[in-house]
Amino acid sequence: MKKSNKVIALNGIGRDRSPGQRILGECRDQLEEGLSAWLRDVATPVSEELFVLADSTRERIKQTRYLDLRADIEKDWPHLIEAFRRELAAEATRCLSKTSQNNTNQEAPLEVPDFEGLTLVADEDLSENIVIREFAAQLSETCNTELYALDRRVAALLGQDEPVDRTNPLSPPIICQALTDACAALGSDAEDRLLLLRRLERHLHLALPPIYQRINARLVERGILPDLKRNFRRSSAIAGASATAAANVAPASATAANASPTSSTQLGGEGILGALQRLVQARSANPGLPGSMANEGVIEQTGTSGPASPPSSGPTIDAAALSHMFFVSLDELQHQPIGMTDNVPVNCVRAVRESEAARQIGHLESVTIDIVAMLFDFIFDDRDIPPAIKALVSRLQIPVLKVAMLDHDFFSDRQHPARRFLSSISGIAVRWGSAVDETDPFYCKLAELVEQIQNQFETDVKVFGTALVELDAFVDQRENEEESTALTATDLVIRHEQEATAWERAQHAVQTFWVRPLPALIEAFVSDHWIYALQKVALEHDVDSPAWKSARGAMEDLDWSIQPKKSQGDRLKLISLLPRLLSQLNRGLDSIDANPAQRRAFFDELVECHAAALKGETAGLPIANAKAAPQEADLTPPPSSDQEGDLLVTRSIDNGLQVEEIILVGASPIWRADDREAFARVEALKRGDWLEFRQEDGSSSRERLNWISPQRGILVFSNHRSAKAISISPEALARQLRDGNAAIVNGTPLFERALSGVLESLNAAA
């Protein structure tokens, strides 16, 4: 069989396994060992993450699920690793078996489908399949560079000219399916398996690329396509960084072309690369389209099917000189000031597109310019970005264009330093809302770094990486300083929660005690004084402690002590009880700083009651009305169904920090549909999210969620711009969200939003 360009058929015919199969088996063993070692190491961080999730949730069911899964991991993780090794080998074998069948049966016979065999798929199975596909697609994106080489080397080992979809037994889908099947070793249900897969996903994105790199290195040592290159190369030699720019387009576009529309949308970079390739092909086939060039030889495609570009009819132009001239024109434009029109920056990339230098470049470059221009159109049209931030971003137009033209991985690699720096701008801009204070330290630092990139960037993207490191360090330092503000507010909320819980316990104890008519003296003492003493004890002692039981018992002893004593034994018991009882009552009154005059009056009357009781008489005290037994939840009567309730706002100063506490009182327990939707949004909030609170005067402020109380769900917000914190109950926040007085800020980075917009536009136009 004839093979193309250094592809050697390693598979032989016969009963023994071929050299290609043996080498592929060695690679599978290497993958298995690498992933097994990773699984052993990842157990501890995954277990810690589940503990944090359990600690941060207020839902008992979720908390139990997290803790149970954590216990299963600590107990049965070695079984999962062994199951994974078995499942990975089985999945790889099935993949190779299908590949062998496809190679021996090129034309499958026409079969009539057996519709009787069709069955409905359970919702949990469907969800699991979707998660596996998404997991595998994202891993493929992360390992794009490594998989490009690995797919082709595996194809060579299998005796194929080119990689065929789903024939690589080392690919991410095989790994993801094996991981999913292995999770069943923990005895978990589908929901637990999905939860565990989500925890493993982030770690595997970091671990898998180095494993693939080692496998590729092993294959190179064995002489399997050692000189493998990308399908695209640049003829010009501008700056060494551009040598691999267009090379990344072919494999990425192939992946995007085979992906479903859903996955293309999820993998924005891959979708952009696919659209980029389609546009290049369209312009190559139709020279009259915008962006067609005079010299078709600037970008040379090698190893691709289809007709070659027609030769230029005009004089030959040196490609390297053309690229150099174009980048010189970009350098000049990069240092020019950016104009504004109606408070919106001018899109300089579109001006580049119309320049004379841009008319002479290749199809790939011209399409790249169009896509970058669209990106900045979406950024400048985004209403959530303040004008001052748009002005900062506009100064990065030419540097970003140069990055995109030098390295097309910029579109697909979420970890690209230029892309991460653009995303970090969103993380800072979210702090201000529509009004940006240009004296704010964050804005000043951001402006300084943008200026640094604009002045220093030529072709080395390390400038973006350096700026990103500096910005991250600055943000970390400032956020650490903000922690003191959040900590003060958090301590205050915790203290208030503890006081509220202690008060509820004291109320419950009093109402449980007071279930029959009592003398007015006892009723007044308990309701005016002793309930507060009980709260003090409850703050420091749990419900089973001797101190709490003694404080509750004091009420019973006090009531018994004033009852008439008819027997000698009761009189002796009272005489023995009084010193301890009076001492305990005095200590309780001391703890709440009781009014001395009220205390003296109470004890004077109590002495008379005890004297009468010893004589077997009553002191003639009036009897108070009995209290009803307490309810399990709210002790206040339920309001009518038409009561909306009121937001009660209290403000206090604690260590120089103004704390605004907001609760909802008097609201009906009947929830409307939009109330339930608002509560769901509150439940979904996590630390680090931003909300915008609107005031009655029309002003607004953005606050960052710093803490959620695990006991009552109280949320604490703060912002570095003021010495103020907001403590708000979940019910109050849900009401504000429902009424439009609070809004959750979109946390998607501006570049990602713009990239999604470009992808949707390109897909709509396709």
C-alpha positions in Angstrom: 0.0 0.0 0.0 1.3 3.4 -0.9 1.8 5.7 2.0 2.3 9.5 1.9 5.1 11.6 3.2 7.2 9.5 5.7 4.2 7.4 6.9 5.4 3.8 7.3 2.9 0.9 7.6 3.9 -0.9 10.8 0.9 -3.2 11.0 1.7 -6.7 9.6 -0.5 -9.5 8.6 -0.6 -12.6 10.7 -1.5 -14.0 14.1 1.2 -12.2 16.0 0.7 -8.6 17.0 2.3 -6.1 14.7 5.1 -3.8 15.7 2.6 -0.9 15.4 0.2 -2.6 17.8 3.0 -3.3 20.3 4.2 0.3 20.3 0.6 1.5 20.6 0.2 -0.9 23.6 3.3 0.6 25.2 1.8 4.0 24.7 -1.4 2.9 26.3 0.5 1.5 29.3 2.3 4.8 29.6 -1.0 6.7 29.5 -2.5 4.3 32.1 0.5 4.7 34.5 0.5 8.5 34.1 -3.2 8.8 34.8 -3.2 6.3 37.6 -0.4 8.3 39.3 -2.5 11.5 38.8 -5.5 9.8 40.3 -3.5 8.9 43.4 -2.4 12.4 43.8 -5.7 14.1 43.1 -7.7 12.3 45.8 -6.7 14.7 48.6 -7.5 18.0 46.8 -10.8 16.6 45.5 -11.7 15.5 49.1 -10.8 19.0 50.4 -12.9 20.7 47.7 -15.9 18.5 48.7 -15.5 19.5 52.3 -15.4 23.2 51.3 -18.6 22.7 49.3 -20.3 21.0 52.2 -19.2 23.8 54.5 -20.5 26.5 52.2 -23.9 25.2 51.4 -27.1 25.7 53.5 -29.0 22.8 52.0 -28.9 19.7 54.2 -29.4 17.3 51.3 -26.4 18.8 49.3 -24.2 18.9 52.4 -24.9 15.3 53.1 -24.2 14.4 49.5 -20.8 16.2 49.5 -19.8 14.6 52.8 -20.9 11.1 51.8 -19.0 11.3 48.6 -15.9 12.6 50.5 -16.2 9.6 52.8 -16.4 7.2 49.8 -13.3 8.8 48.3 -11.3 8.4 51.5 -12.4 4.8 51.8 -12.6 3.4 48.3 -10.3 5.6 46.1 -7.8 2.7 45.5 -10.8 0.6 44.1 -11.6 3.5 41.8 -8.0 3.6 40.5 -8.0 -0.1 39.8 -11.4 0.1 38.1 -10.1 3.0 36.0 -7.2 0.9 34.8 -9.5 -1.9 33.8 -12.0 0.4 32.1 -9.3 2.4 30.2 -7.9 -0.9 28.8 -11.4 -2.1 27.9 -12.3 1.2 26.2 -9.0 1.3 24.2 -9.6 -2.3 23.1 -13.1 -1.5 22.0 -11.8 1.5 20.0 -9.2 -0.6 18.3 -11.7 -3.3 17.5 -14.0 -0.8 15.8 -11.1 0.6 13.9 -10.2 -2.9 12.7 -13.7 -3.6 11.6 -13.9 -0.3 9.7 -10.6 -1.1 7.9 -11.7 -4.6 6.8 -15.3 -3.6 5.9 -15.0 -0.4 3.9 -18.5 -0.6 2.5 -20.9 -1.8 5.2 -24.0 -3.6 3.9 -27.3 -1.8 3.8 -29.2 -2.8 7.0 -32.8 -2.3 7.9 -32.9 -0.7 11.3 -34.5 -2.7 14.0 -36.8 -0.1 15.6 -38.0 -2.7 18.2 -34.6 -2.4 19.8 -35.1 1.3 20.5 -35.5 2.3 24.2 -36.0 5.6 26.0 -32.9 7.0 27.7 -33.2 7.9 31.3 -32.8 11.6 32.1 -29.8 10.9 34.4 -28.1 8.8 31.6 -28.7 11.5 29.1 -27.2 14.1 31.5 -24.2 11.9 32.1 -23.6 11.4 28.3 -23.8 15.1 27.7 -21.3 15.8 30.5 -18.9 13.2 29.1 -19.1 14.7 25.7 -18.6 18.2 27.0 -15.7 17.0 29.2 -14.0 15.2 26.3 -14.5 18.2 24.0 -12.9 20.6 26.5 -10.0 18.2 27.2 -9.5 18.0 23.4 -9.3 21.8 23.2 -6.8 21.9 26.1 -4.6 19.3 24.5 -5.0 20.5 21.0 -1.3 20.9 20.3 -0.4 17.5 21.7 -3.3 15.7 20.1 -2.5 17.1 16.6 0.8 15.2 16.7 -0.5 12.2 18.7 -3.4 11.6 16.4 -1.2 11.4 13.3 1.4 9.2 15.0 -1.3 6.8 16.2 -2.7 6.8 12.6 0.7 5.8 11.4 0.9 3.0 13.9 -2.5 1.8 12.6 -1.4 1.9 9.0 -3.6 4.9 8.1 -2.7 7.8 5.8 -4.5 10.4 7.9 -6.2 10.4 11.3 -9.8 9.1 11.3 -12.2 10.5 13.8 -12.7 8.3 17.0 -9.9 5.9 16.1 -7.3 7.0 18.6 -7.4 4.7 21.6 -5.5 7.3 23.7 -7.9 10.2 23.0 -9.8 12.2 25.7 -13.2 10.6 24.9 -11.7 7.2 25.9 -10.3 8.6 29.1 -13.5 10.4 30.0 -15.6 7.3 29.5 -13.2 5.2 31.5 -13.3 7.8 34.3 -17.1 7.8 34.3 -17.3 4.0 34.5 -14.7 3.9 37.2 -16.7 6.3 39.4 -19.2 3.5 39.8 -16.6 1.7 41.9 -17.5 4.2 44.7 -21.1 2.8 44.7 -22.3 6.3 43.8 -25.4 7.2 41.8 -25.5 9.2 38.5 -25.6 12.5 40.3 -22.6 11.7 42.5 -20.7 10.5 39.4 -21.4 13.8 37.7 -20.3 15.7 40.8 -17.1 13.8 41.0 -16.4 14.2 37.3 -16.8 18.0 37.6 -14.3 17.9 40.5 -11.8 15.8 38.5 -12.2 17.9 35.3 -10.3 21.0 36.4 -7.3 18.9 37.6 -7.2 16.7 34.5 -6.9 19.8 32.3 -3.6 20.4 34.0 -2.4 16.8 34.2 -3.2 15.4 30.7 -1.1 17.7 28.4 2.3 16.7 30.0 1.3 13.0 29.8 0.6 13.4 26.1 3.8 15.2 25.6 5.8 12.3 27.1 3.9 9.8 24.9 4.8 12.0 21.8 8.4 12.1 22.9 8.4 8.3 23.3 7.0 7.9 19.7 9.6 10.3 18.4 12.4 8.2 20.0 10.9 5.2 18.3 11.1 7.0 14.9 7.4 7.5 14.5 7.0 10.7 12.4 9.9 12.5 14.1 9.7 15.4 11.7 6.0 15.9 11.9 4.9 19.5 11.2 1.7 21.4 11.1 -0.2 21.6 7.8 0.2 25.3 7.4 3.5 27.2 7.3 4.3 30.8 6.7 6.7 31.7 3.8 7.7 35.0 5.4 10.2 35.1 8.2 9.0 38.0 10.3 10.0 37.7 13.9 10.6 34.1 15.0 7.3 34.2 16.9 5.3 34.0 13.6 6.8 30.7 12.5 3.9 28.7 14.0 1.1 31.2 13.6 -0.9 29.8 10.7 0.2 26.3 11.4 -2.4 25.9 14.1 -5.4 26.6 11.9 -5.8 23.3 10.0 -6.2 20.9 12.9 -8.3 23.2 14.9 -10.6 23.9 12.0 -10.9 20.2 11.3 -12.0 19.7 14.9 -14.5 22.5 14.6 -15.9 21.2 11.4 -16.6 17.8 12.9 -18.2 19.3 16.1 -21.8 19.9 16.6 -23.2 23.4 16.7 -23.6 23.1 20.5 -20.0 22.2 21.0 -18.9 24.9 18.7 -20.6 27.4 20.7 -19.2 26.1 23.9 -15.7 26.0 22.5 -15.6 29.5 21.2 -12.0 29.4 20.1 -12.4 26.3 18.1 -15.5 27.8 16.4 -13.6 30.9 15.6 -10.8 28.9 14.0 -13.3 26.9 12.0 -14.9 30.0 10.7 -11.5 31.5 10.0 -10.5 28.5 7.9 -13.8 28.6 6.0 -13.5 32.3 5.2 -9.9 31.7 4.0 -11.1 29.0 1.7 -13.9 31.1 0.4 -11.7 34.0 -0.4 -9.1 31.8 -2.0 -11.9 30.4 -4.3 -13.3 33.8 -5.0 -10.6 36.4 -5.6 -13.2 39.1 -6.0 -14.3 38.9 -2.4 -13.1 41.6 0.0 -9.7 40.8 1.3 -8.5 39.0 -1.9 -4.9 39.7 -2.6 -2.7 40.3 -5.5 0.1 37.8 -4.5 -1.4 34.4 -3.7 1.9 33.0 -2.7 2.2 34.7 0.7 0.5 31.8 2.5 1.5 28.4 1.2 -0.6 25.4 2.1 1.1 22.0 2.2 -0.3 18.6 2.5 -3.9 19.8 1.9 -6.4 18.6 -0.6 -8.1 20.9 -3.1 -6.8 23.0 -6.0 -3.9 25.3 -5.5 -4.3 29.0 -5.5 -4.0 30.5 -9.0 -0.7 32.3 -9.7 -0.6 36.1 -9.6 -0.9 37.8 -12.9 1.0 40.8 -11.8 4.6 41.3 -10.9 6.0 39.0 -8.1 6.1 40.6 -4.7 8.4 39.2 -1.9 6.2 37.8 0.8 8.6 38.5 3.7 8.9 42.1 2.5 5.1 42.4 2.4 4.7 41.1 5.9 7.5 43.4 7.2 5.9 46.4 5.5 2.5 45.5 7.0 3.9 45.1 10.6 5.8 48.3 10.3 2.5 50.1 9.5 1.0 48.5 12.6 3.9 49.6 14.7 3.3 53.2 13.6 -0.4 53.0 14.3 0.1 51.4 17.7 1.6 54.5 19.1 -0.9 57.0 17.8 -3.7 58.3 20.0 -7.2 56.7 19.7 -10.1 58.9 18.8 -13.6 58.9 20.3 -17.0 59.3 18.6 -20.0 59.8 20.8 -18.0 58.5 23.8 -17.2 55.3 21.9 -13.6 54.6 20.8 -12.8 54.4 17.1 -12.2 50.9 15.8 -8.6 51.2 14.5 -8.6 47.7 13.3 -11.2 48.5 10.7 -9.0 51.4 9.6 -6.1 48.9 9.3 -8.4 46.7 7.1 -8.8 49.5 4.6 -5.1 50.5 4.5 -3.0 50.0 1.4 -0.6 47.7 3.3 -3.5 45.4 4.3 -4.6 45.0 0.6 -1.3 43.2 -0.2 -1.4 40.5 2.5 -2.8 37.0 2.3 -6.2 35.6 2.8 -5.5 34.2 6.3 -4.2 37.6 7.5 -7.1 39.6 6.0 -9.7 37.3 7.6 -7.9 37.5 10.9 -8.1 41.3 10.7 -11.8 41.1 10.0 -12.4 38.8 13.1 -10.4 41.0 15.4 -12.3 44.1 14.1 -15.5 42.3 15.0 -14.2 41.5 18.4 -13.6 45.1 19.2 -17.0 46.1 17.7 -18.7 43.8 20.2 -16.5 45.2 23.1 -17.3 48.8 22.2 -21.0 48.1 21.8 -21.2 46.3 25.2 -23.4 48.4 27.4 -22.1 46.7 30.6 -18.6 48.1 30.0 -18.1 51.7 31.2 -16.8 54.2 28.7 -13.6 54.8 30.7 -12.8 51.0 30.4 -13.6 51.0 26.7 -11.1 53.8 26.3 -8.4 51.7 28.1 -9.2 48.6 26.0 -9.1 50.6 22.8 -5.4 51.3 23.3 -4.8 47.5 23.0 -6.4 47.2 19.6 -3.2 47.0 17.6 -1.3 44.9 20.1 -4.2 42.4 20.1 -4.3 42.4 16.3 -0.6 41.7 16.1 -1.0 38.8 18.6 -3.8 37.3 16.6 -1.8 37.5 13.4 1.3 36.0 14.9 -0.3 33.2 16.9 -3.8 31.9 16.0 -3.8 29.9 19.2 -4.9 33.2 20.6 -8.5 32.4 19.5 -8.6 28.9 21.0 -6.3 29.0 24.0 -8.0 30.4 27.1 -4.7 30.4 28.9 -3.0 32.7 26.3 -1.4 35.6 28.3 -3.0 38.2 26.1 -6.4 36.7 26.4 -6.0 36.3 30.2 -4.9 39.9 30.5 -8.0 41.1 28.6 -10.2 38.9 30.9 -8.5 40.4 34.0 -9.7 43.9 32.8 -13.3 42.6 33.2 -12.5 41.3 36.7 -11.5 44.8 37.7 -14.1 46.8 35.7 -16.9 44.9 37.5 -16.0 46.8 40.7 -17.2 50.1 39.4 -20.4 49.8 37.4 -21.2 52.6 35.1 -19.2 55.2 37.0 -15.5 54.8 37.0 -13.3 56.8 39.3 -10.1 57.5 37.4 -8.3 58.1 40.7 -9.1 54.7 41.9 -6.0 52.6 42.6 -7.3 49.8 40.5 -7.9 52.0 37.5 -4.5 53.7 37.9 -2.7 50.4 37.9 -4.7 49.1 35.0 -4.0 52.3 32.9 -0.3 52.0 33.8 -0.1 48.4 32.5 -2.1 49.1 29.3 0.4 51.9 28.6 3.3 49.6 29.3 1.9 47.0 26.7 1.2 49.7 24.2 4.7 51.0 24.4 6.7 47.8 24.7 4.9 45.1 22.7 6.3 44.2 19.3 6.1 40.5 18.7 6.8 38.8 22.1 3.6 38.0 24.0 5.7 37.8 27.3 4.9 41.5 27.7 1.2 40.5 28.3 2.3 37.7 30.7 4.5 40.1 32.7 1.7 42.7 32.9 -0.7 39.9 33.9 1.6 38.8 36.8 2.0 42.3 38.0 -1.8 43.0 37.8 -2.6 39.7 39.7 -0.1 40.6 42.4 -1.6 44.1 42.8 -5.2 42.7 42.9 -4.2 40.1 45.5 -2.5 42.7 47.7 -5.5 45.0 47.6 -8.0 42.2 48.2 -6.0 41.1 51.2 -6.4 44.6 52.5 -10.1 44.5 51.9 -10.3 41.3 53.9 -10.1 43.3 57.1 -13.3 45.2 56.1 -15.1 42.0 55.2 -13.8 40.3 58.4 -15.1 43.0 60.7 -18.6 42.8 59.1 -18.4 39.0 59.2 -17.6 39.0 62.9 -20.5 41.3 63.5 -22.9 39.1 61.6 -21.6 36.0 63.4 -22.1 37.7 66.7 -25.6 38.8 65.8 -26.5 35.3 64.6 -25.2 33.8 67.8 -27.3 36.3 69.8 -30.4 35.6 67.7 -29.9 31.8 68.1 -29.4 32.2 71.9 -32.5 34.4 72.1 -34.6 31.8 70.3 -33.4 29.2 72.7 -34.2 31.4 75.7 -37.7 32.1 74.3 -38.3 28.5 73.8 -37.2 27.6 77.3 -39.4 30.3 78.8 -42.5 29.4 76.9 -42.0 25.7 77.6 -41.9 26.6 81.3 -44.8 28.9 81.2 -47.6 26.6 80.2 -49.9 27.2 83.3 -51.0 30.2 85.2 -48.2 31.6 87.3 -48.0 34.3 90.0 -47.5 37.7 88.4 -44.3 38.2 90.4 -42.8 35.1 88.6 -44.2 36.1 85.2 -42.7 39.6 85.5 -39.3 38.4 86.7 -38.9 35.8 84.0 -40.2 37.9 81.1 -38.3 41.1 82.1 -35.1 39.7 83.5 -34.5 36.0 83.5 -35.1 35.5 79.7 -32.1 37.7 79.1 -30.0 35.8 81.6 -30.9 32.6 79.8 -29.8 34.2 76.5 -26.4 35.0 78.1 -26.0 31.4 79.2 -27.1 30.1 75.8 -24.4 32.3 74.1 -21.7 30.5 76.1 -23.0 27.0 76.7 -24.8 24.4 74.6 -28.2 22.9 75.3 -26.8 19.8 77.1 -24.4 21.7 79.4 -24.9 21.8 83.2 -24.9 25.6 83.1 -27.9 25.7 80.7 -29.8 23.0 82.6 -29.2 24.8 85.8 -30.4 28.2 84.4 -33.6 26.5 83.1 -34.1 24.7 86.4 -33.9 28.0 88.3 -37.3 28.9 86.9 -38.8 25.7 88.2 -37.2 26.1 91.6 -38.3 29.7 91.8 -41.9 28.7 91.1 -41.8 25.8 93.5 -40.2 28.0 96.3 -43.3 30.3 96.6 -45.9 27.5 96.7 -47.3 26.7 100.3 -45.3 24.0 102.0 -47.7 21.7 104.0 -45.2 19.0 105.0 -42.1 19.2 107.2 -40.0 17.6 104.4 -41.0 20.4 102.0 -40.2 23.1 104.5 -36.7 21.6 105.2 -36.2 21.3 101.4 -37.1 24.9 100.9 -34.7 26.0 103.7 -31.9 24.0 102.1 -32.7 25.3 98.5 -33.0 29.0 99.2 -29.3 29.9 99.6 -28.3 28.2 96.3 -31.4 29.6 94.5 -30.9 33.2 95.7 -27.2 33.1 94.8 -28.0 31.8 91.3 -30.7 34.5 90.7 -28.3 37.2 91.8 -25.6 35.9 89.4 -28.0 35.9 86.6 -29.1 39.4 87.3 -25.5 40.5 87.5 -24.8 39.1 84.1 -27.4 41.3 82.5 -26.8 44.4 84.7 -30.3 44.4 86.1 -31.6 47.7 87.4 -30.8 47.8 91.2 -34.1 49.3 92.2 -36.1 46.6 90.3 -33.8 43.9 91.7 -34.4 45.2 95.3 -38.1 45.3 94.9 -38.3 41.8 93.5 -36.2 40.3 96.3 -38.2 42.2 99.0 -41.4 40.7 97.6 -39.8 37.3 97.2 -38.9 37.3 100.9 -42.5 37.8 101.9 -43.5 34.9 99.5 -41.0 32.5 101.0 -42.1 33.5 104.6 -45.7 32.7 103.7 -44.8 29.5 101.9 -43.0 28.2 105.1 -46.2 28.8 107.0 -48.1 26.8 104.5 -49.8 30.0 103.2 -49.8 31.9 99.9 -48.7 35.6 99.7 -51.9 36.6 97.9 -50.1 37.3 94.6 -52.2 37.9 91.5 -52.0 35.1 88.8 -50.8 36.0 85.3 -52.3 34.5 82.1 -50.8 31.2 80.8 -48.7 31.4 77.7 -49.2 29.2 74.6 -46.6 26.6 73.8 -44.0 27.9 71.3 -44.0 27.1 67.6 -41.2 25.2 65.9 -40.4 28.0 63.5 -41.3 31.7 63.7 -43.0 32.6 67.0 -44.8 35.6 65.5 -48.3 35.0 64.1 -48.4 34.4 60.3 -49.4 37.5 58.3 -52.2 37.6 55.8 -51.4 36.4 52.3 -51.5 39.9 50.9 -48.7 41.2 53.1 -45.5 41.9 51.2 -43.5 42.6 54.2 -41.0 45.5 54.8 -37.2 45.7 54.5 -35.9 46.7 57.9 -32.5 48.5 57.6 -30.3 49.1 60.7 -27.0 50.8 60.6 -24.2 50.6 63.1 -20.5 51.5 63.4 -18.1 48.8 64.4 -14.3 49.6 64.5 -14.8 52.5 62.2 -16.8 50.4 59.7 -20.4 51.2 58.8 -22.4 48.0 58.7 -25.8 48.1 57.1 -28.0 45.2 58.2 -31.1 44.4 56.0 -33.8 41.9 56.9 -37.4 41.3 55.7 -40.1 41.4 58.3 -43.8 40.8 58.2 -43.8 39.0 54.8 -46.3 36.5 53.8 -45.1 32.9 53.9 -46.8 32.3 50.5 -44.2 32.7 47.7 -45.1 33.8 44.3 -43.5 32.3 41.2 -41.1 35.2 40.8 -40.2 35.0 44.5 -39.1 31.4 44.0 -37.1 32.4 41.0 -35.4 35.1 43.0 -34.7 32.7 45.9 -33.1 30.3 43.4 -30.8 33.1 42.2 -29.8 33.9 45.7 -29.1 30.2 46.4 -26.8 30.1 43.4 -24.6 33.0 44.6 -21.1 32.1 45.6 -18.2 34.0 47.2 -16.7 36.5 44.8 -19.9 37.3 42.9 -20.8 40.9 42.4 -24.2 42.6 42.9 -25.4 46.1 42.1 -27.6 47.7 44.7 -29.8 50.5 43.6 -30.9 53.3 45.9 -34.2 55.3 46.0 -32.3 58.4 44.8 -31.3 56.6 41.6 -27.7 56.0 42.6 -26.2 52.6 42.8 -23.2 50.8 44.1 -21.5 47.5 43.3 -20.7 45.1 46.2 -18.7 41.9 46.3 -20.0 38.8 48.1 -17.4 38.0 50.7 -19.1 35.6 53.0 -22.3 33.5 53.4 -23.3 32.4 56.9 -23.6 28.6 57.0 -26.1 28.9 59.8 -28.7 31.3 58.5 -27.5 32.1 55.0 -26.8 35.8 55.8 -24.8 37.3 53.0 -22.1 39.9 53.6 -21.0 42.3 50.8 -18.3 45.0 50.7 -16.4 47.1 48.2 -12.9 48.5 48.4 -14.2 52.0 47.6 -15.8 52.6 51.0 -15.5 51.6 54.6 -19.0 50.0 54.5 -20.4 46.5 54.5 -23.9 45.2 53.8 -25.3 42.3 55.8 -28.5 41.0 54.2 -30.8 38.0 54.8 -31.6 35.7 51.9 -35.3 36.7 52.0 -34.4 40.4 51.8 -32.0 39.9 48.9 -34.5 37.8 47.0 -37.1 40.6 47.5 -34.6 43.2 46.2 -33.8 41.0 43.2 -37.4 40.5 42.4 -38.2 44.2 42.7 -35.2 45.2 40.6 -33.5 47.0 43.4 -30.6 44.6 43.2 -29.1 42.9 40.2 -26.4 40.2 39.8 -23.5 41.5 37.7 -22.6 39.4 34.6 -19.2 38.0 35.5 -18.3 36.7 32.0 -15.1 38.4 30.9 -15.6 41.0 28.2 -13.3 39.2 25.8 -15.3 36.0 26.2 -18.6 37.8 25.6 -17.2 39.4 22.5 -15.8 36.1 21.2 -19.2 34.5 21.7 -20.8 37.4 19.8 -18.4 37.0 16.9 -18.9 33.2 16.8 -22.7 33.7 16.7 -22.4 36.2 13.9 -20.1 34.0 11.9 -22.4 31.0 12.3 -25.4 33.0 11.3 -23.7 34.2 8.2 -22.4 30.7 7.3 
